[in-house]
Structures are given as structure tokens and as C-alpha cells.
Amino acid sequence: MRWYVVDELAAADVKRIVEALETRGLQSPIEGLYYLTVPEELLSEEQRAHAAECGPHVMALETEDEFLRLELLVRARGRMRCSCVHYASPEARSWAIDFLDAFIRELDIPV
């Protein structure tokens, strides 16, 4: 699995990040897991074609006591197994990493 990891965070900072993620409504049914919905223009042709039955397409962000881990796989929330589930394109990967970095900066958390 490919990941983007931000580690060595203070537990209090992770708590602030979690609160901000929940305020934005990004939580999943699994505790400590959040979904970033990939913008349609960054989806592959196949993901766009499958949007109605498989979407939304998301990238998962896992939170732990001292780190965040962003999965660089674009998942289909509407279906567990499908050919439209695959690693993010370079553009989608950059979008997700930039989103997470900016999100942390907005909270004035040093990394």
C-alpha cells in the first residue's frame, strides 16, 4: 500500500485535526478514519464512468495518537470491489497531499 504520512505530531494536535475533520463532516463509520472526496476532474475516465454506481470516490485518511496516514488509493464508497478502485493519478495524489498539508497549516500545527 502507498501512503503519505505525517508523523511525530503531538497528541493534542491530532485531537485538533480530528475535531476539524469532524466539523467538516469527513468522518467515516470507522473511528479514526476520514474520507477525502476526490474532485470529479481528478478521477480517471473509468472512475467517472462508474460514479453513479460506485461513487463517491474517496481517499482515506487514518488518524492515530501521533500521526496521520493518507492512503494514496482512490476507493469507491458505493462498492467494495471494482476495477475503478486504483491508485491515485499523480494529479489526484498531489491534490490530496496539498489538501492535507494546507489543512494542517490552517490549524497552525507545526510539522
C-alpha positions in Angstrom: 0.0 0.0 0.0 1.2 3.5 -0.8 0.8 6.2 1.9 1.6 9.8 2.7 2.5 10.0 6.4 2.7 13.0 8.7 4.3 11.7 12.0 5.8 13.0 15.2 2.6 15.0 15.9 1.6 15.9 19.4 -1.5 14.1 20.6 -3.2 17.4 21.3 -2.6 18.5 17.7 -4.0 15.2 16.4 -7.1 15.9 18.5 -7.5 19.3 17.0 -7.1 17.8 13.5 -9.8 15.2 14.3 -12.2 17.8 15.6 -11.7 19.9 12.4 -12.2 16.9 10.2 -15.4 16.0 12.0 -16.6 19.7 11.8 -16.2 19.3 8.0 -18.2 16.1 8.0 -15.4 13.9 6.7 -15.7 11.1 9.2 -16.3 7.5 8.1 -18.3 4.9 10.0 -14.9 3.6 11.4 -13.4 5.5 14.3 -10.2 7.3 13.3 -10.8 7.1 9.6 -11.9 10.0 7.4 -12.8 10.3 3.7 -11.5 13.0 1.3 -13.8 13.1 -1.7 -11.7 13.3 -4.8 -12.9 16.1 -7.2 -14.5 14.8 -10.3 -11.9 16.4 -12.6 -9.2 14.3 -10.9 -10.9 11.0 -11.3 -9.8 8.6 -14.0 -12.1 8.0 -17.0 -13.2 4.7 -15.5 -14.0 6.3 -12.2 -16.1 9.0 -13.9 -17.9 6.3 -15.8 -18.6 4.4 -12.6 -19.6 7.4 -10.5 -23.3 6.7 -10.4 -23.0 3.1 -9.2 -19.7 3.2 -7.3 -19.2 6.7 -6.2 -18.3 8.8 -4.4 -14.6 8.1 -4.9 -12.5 8.9 -1.9 -9.1 8.7 -0.4 -8.9 7.5 3.2 -7.1 9.5 6.0 -6.3 7.5 9.1 -5.6 9.2 12.4 -3.6 7.8 15.3 -2.2 9.3 18.5 0.9 10.8 16.9 0.5 10.6 13.1 -1.8 10.9 10.1 -1.7 8.4 7.3 -3.2 9.3 3.9 -3.9 6.2 1.7 -3.0 7.0 -1.9 -5.6 4.6 -3.2 -8.9 6.0 -4.7 -11.7 3.9 -3.2 -15.3 3.6 -4.3 -17.7 4.2 -1.4 -20.6 2.6 -3.3 -18.8 -0.7 -4.0 -16.0 -2.6 -2.3 -14.6 -4.3 -5.3 -14.5 -2.8 -8.7 -11.9 -2.1 -11.4 -12.4 1.6 -10.7 -10.6 1.3 -7.4 -7.0 2.0 -8.1 -4.1 4.2 -7.0 -4.5 7.9 -7.4 -3.2 9.6 -10.5 -0.2 12.0 -10.0 -2.7 14.9 -10.1 -5.1 13.3 -7.6 -2.1 12.4 -5.3 -0.8 16.0 -5.4 -4.3 17.3 -4.7 -4.7 15.1 -1.6 -1.3 15.8 -0.2 -1.7 19.5 -0.8 -5.1 19.4 0.8 -3.7 17.7 3.9 -0.7 20.0 4.2 -2.9 23.1 3.9 -5.4 21.7 6.4 -2.7 21.3 9.0 -1.3 24.8 8.2 -4.7 26.3 8.6 -4.8 24.9 12.2 -1.3 26.4 12.9 0.1 23.0 13.7 3.9 22.8 13.2 5.2 19.9 11.1 
